[in-house]
Amino acid sequence: LVLWDEAFVHLNDTDWGVTQGFDQNRAFVGIGEQFAPHLRAEVGYLHHYVNRTRATDRVNHVLWLSLAFNY
């Protein structure tokens, strides 16, 4: 079982419209499998929330597949 969560925060305001504070959150739940000593795969669901200041907030529902190779 694989679970992780990432939160992104802007530390300051900018001239081009970025405002200080919460920006987005990514939450993942899935399964991982070690296929060989150097190969790992993870598949699952990613919930991606984006806080937008000039438009409606956005939610992306993503089917996530990840392959990791260790050398």
TATA-V988136 format. One record per pair of residues at least 24 apart in sequence whose ideal C-beta (glycine too) atoms are under 8 Angstrom apart, sorted by the first residue. I is the first residue (numbers start at 0). J is the second residue. If there is no record, write none. Layout:
BEGIN
[[I	J] [I	J]]
END
This chain:
BEGIN
[[0	28] [0	29] [0	30] [0	31] [1	27] [1	28] [1	29] [1	30] [1	31] [1	41] [1	43] [2	27] [2	28] [3	27] [16	52] [16	53] [18	52] [20	50] [21	50] [22	49] [22	50] [23	47] [23	48] [23	49] [23	50] [24	48] [27	63] [29	63] [36	69] [37	68] [37	69] [37	70] [38	66] [38	67] [38	68] [38	69] [39	66] [39	67] [39	69] [40	64] [40	65] [40	66] [40	67] [41	65] [41	67]]
END
